[in-house]
Structures are given as C-alpha cells and as structure tokens.
Amino acid sequence: MQEFFNNVSRYPRYFVTITLGIFFFLFEQLKPLFKKPITAIALIGLIIGTLAFLILTLQAMLGINPI
C-alpha cells in the first residue's frame, strides 16, 4: 500500500513539470516577437483579450455575478 501512495504522489510533480515545460517553450517561441514594438503591443493585446474572454466565459458558465 505504501508503494501505491508513493506512486500517486509523483503525479502532481509530473503535472507541474509538464505544465512549466509547456509555458517555458511557449515563452521562448514568443520572445523574439517582443523585440519589435508593434508585435509586442499586438501580442500583449492578444494575451489580455484571451484572458478577458476566458474569465468572462467562465463567469457566464459558472453563474458567477461580477461585483
């Protein structure tokens, strides 16, 4: 039974490692776009727009009323 819990305890570390790896990869791919002001502004606008869309969609789906 102890071996089972040791094995299950590895999954959160695996999840965090995979998630951080994906974010680091995406950041490295997007880093050259931040060197030019026009693409940096467009990229920041895209990120903010995506986050706003995600937040508003989740609020509507979960029935959370904004304050």
Secondary structure, DSSP 8 states (H G I E B T S, - for coil): -HHHHHHHHHHHHHHHHHHHHHHHHHHHHHGGGGGSHHHHHHHHHHHHHHHHHHHHHHHHHHT----
